[in-house]
Amino acid sequence: MTGPEHYREAERLIKGLTTDTGAVYVEDGNEQVIALAQVHATLAQAAATALIDETPRSDCFSNYQAWQDVAGSEYQGPGEAR
């Protein structure tokens, strides 16, 4: 799983526990989902941090573009247009 994929998975997991007002449900059983989302977010952060001080080059531009695609836009669920 790539960094951007970890980012999207964390976002997807939390979105599934979020109310219309933006509050996150914390109930029995949800703690595991929240913990899993945190693991994905941490792995995404580690991957993003690895790009610091990198200069966009033709051989790594796809990494920058992948991050722009996920972090630069609002979450779209499976089957939704991006």
N, C-alpha and C positions, 0 to 999 in steps of 0.2 A: 504494500500500500504506500503510495507517495504521500508527501506532506500535504498537498492540497486535498487528497482523498481523505486523510485523517481529519482535516479541517471540516470538510463537508459532513463526515460521519458524526463528528461531535455536534455540529450544528443540527443535523437531522435528529439525533437522539434527544437533544434538549428541546427542539421544536415540538417533538411528540409529547412532551410533558408540560408544555406551556399553554396557559389559558389565553383567551382573547385579549385580556388586559396586559399580558406579558409576564404574569406571575408563573412560577414553576411549581407544579404539584410536588410536594414531598410527602409521600405516603409509604406505608409498608410495601416493600418490593421495588419502589422507585429509586431507592438509594443505590441499588446495583446499576441501574441505567445511568444515573447521575455520575457514579464513579467511572463507568465505562466511557461516558462522554468526556470526563476529565482526562482519562488516559489518552484518548484520541486527540484532545486539545493540546496536551503536553507534547505528544509526538509531533503534532503539526508545528508547535512552537520551536521544537528542536530542529526540525527540517528548515523552517524559515530562518532561524538564527544562523544556520550553516551557510546561507547565502549572503550574510553581511560581509561587506568589503569585497564582494565579488563584483567585477565589472561586467555588465552585459556583453557577452561575446556571442558569436554565431553558434558556438557549440553548447552554450548554456542558456540561450535566450528562451528556449521552450520552458525551462524551469520558472523564469520570471513571468512568462505569459500564463502558465498554469496558476501561479499565485494570484495574478491579476484577475483571472477568470473567476476564482472562488472568493477571494477577499474583497474584490472590487465590485461585487454585485450581491444582491439579496439572494438568500437561499431559494432554490427552485426544487421542488420535490420530484421524484421519479415521474417521467412522462410529461412534465411541464416544460414549456419552451424556455430556453435560456437566452 
